Amino acid sequence: MSTEKYIYIAEHPCEELSKALNELDIACQIIEQEKYAHFLSQFLEKYSQKPFYKYPIWENLKETATFSVSEEFAWLWFEELLVGKEIIVFFDLHQSPTALQLDNGADLKKGLENCSTFNFYVSNTELDFYFSYCDDHDLLTTGGTAVRSLQKHWLGIAFEKLQNSLDTQTWETEKEVFFDKVRKI
């Protein structure tokens, strides 16, 4: 996949993502404003430092019980992290007054590959978890039940990068340092 085509030009990310998913024959439902307003209100009450909307959402999320990774295009991991999960994708209100519901969260990656970049959020109707992706900072943050799955996924990638970057002698030393850090998470 070439990442050169990703430019921030989305004027209405919900419409753009919906169009991309439809072109890929991936079913999605638009959640209209009234239902979305109720959902967003509950999300903010549970996960935001402020129980009301304040732009941008990602800057106002509670910092306790979260985990963040700064990794370009970390949303590519959704193919594994969200497989089989019914999700709601939503955006900051000035960008989109509606949200999308998908039956399989893994499909979100396919849709995003065919869109320009934008900030977005993912949760489910029960609000068990969330993912927040800020494209300006390549920051993927999670809360709720998804914290552990992102930690495990990221550690696997970090371990592989470390292993590939070191010669055999250095690897034996660095491996112990790495696992000491992992134990502290």
N, C-alpha and C positions, 0 to 999 in steps of 0.2 A: 504494500500500500504506500502510495506517495502522499506525504503530508504537506506538500507544497501548495496544494489547492486550498488549504484552509485559511480563509481570510475572514475577518470579522465584518460581515456585511448584512447580517440578519436583521431585518426590520420587524419581523413577526415570527420568532422562532417556532412557535407552536404550529403555525401554518406551514412553514418550511419543512419541519420535521414530519408533519402529517403527510405532506405531498411526497416526500422522499420515501416514507414507509408504504404509501399507496402504490407508488411506482415499482416498489419491490414486492408487491402483493403480500404485504404484511398488514394484517388487520389491526386497526387502532380505532378507538372511539374518542371523540372530542368531548371533554367534560365542560359543559356550559358554565357561564359565569356564576349563577346562583349556587350550584352544587360545588363549584370550585372555590367560591368564597367561603363556604362552610368548611370544606376540607382544609383550605389554607389557614383559616382561623384556628382550627384544631391543631394543625402542624405547628404554628407559631406558639400556641399555648404550651405545647409539649417540649419543643426544641429551641425556641428563641429566648434570648435574654429579655426581650420585650414581648409582651403578649399581643402586640399589634404589629401591623406591617410597617417596616422601615427598610428603605432601600439602602444597599442591597441585602437580601436575606442572608447570604453567606457571611457577611461581616457581623451579623447579629446573633449567630447561632451560639448556644451555650458551649463553653469550652470544656466542661466536665464530661467525662465518659465519651470522648471523641478520639478519632485518630485521623491524621492527615498525611498525605503523601504529595510531595511536589514532583510530578513526573509528567512530561509532555504527553498529551493524548492518553492519560490514564483511563479515560472512559473506554478504551479498547478492551480493558479487563472485564467490562460488563458481560461480555460473551460467556465468561465463566462465573462471575460473581452473582449474576442475576438470572441464571438459567432456571427456567421453570417457575419463576416468581411473577405473579401478576403485579404490575407496577403502575404508578401514576408519575408522569413526567410533567414538571411545572417550571415556571419561569418567574422572574421578577415582573411585577404587575405593569410597569411602564413598557415592557416588551411584549407582554401577552396577557390578556384578560381570561384566557382559557388554558386548559391543560389537556393532556392525552393519557389514555389508559391503554396499556398493552397487556395481552395475556401471557406473554413470555418476555421477561426482561432482557434476555440474551439478544432479542431482535433489536433492541435499542442501539446496540453497536452498529448494526448494519445500516440503520437509518441515519445515524450520526456521521457515518463515513460518506454520506451523500449530501451533506449540509455544510454551510459555512459554520464557523465556530460561534458559540454563545455560552453564556452562563446558564446552567440549568440545575434542577433538583429532581431527585427520584425518591419515592417512598411507596408505601402500599396503603390500601384503604384502612388498615388497622393501625397504621403509623408505628409499626414495630421497629422500623429502621429508616435511615435516610442516607443518601449520597448527595453531596453538593459538589458541583464541578465549576470552578472559576477559570475560564479560559485565559484571562489576562495574566494569571499567575501560575497556570498549569497546576492548580491545587485541587486535589480530590480529598474531600473530608467526609467522614461517615460518623454516624451516631446510632444508638440503639443496638439491635441485635446484629447489625452488619459490621460492627467494629472488629470483632474477632476474625471474620472472614477476610476483611481487607488486610489486617495485620499478617495473617498467614500467607495470603497471596503475595503481598509486598516482600515479606521475608524470603519467600522462595525465589523471587526475582533478584533481590539483593544478594542472596547467597550465590546464585548462579553467576551474577556479574563479578562478585568478588573472586570466585573460583576461577573464572576465565581470565582474570586480570593478573594473576599471580603465578610465579614459577613454583615448582614443587616444594622447595625449601621454605620459601616465604609463606606459602599456603599453610603449612603445618603450624606456624606461629600465629598467623592471622586468623585461622579457623577458631582457635581458642578464644581470641578477643571477640570475634563475631558472636560466638555462642554465649559468652558472658553477657553481651548486650541483649541478646534475645531473651535470656532468662529473666532480665529485668523488666521486660514488657509485660 
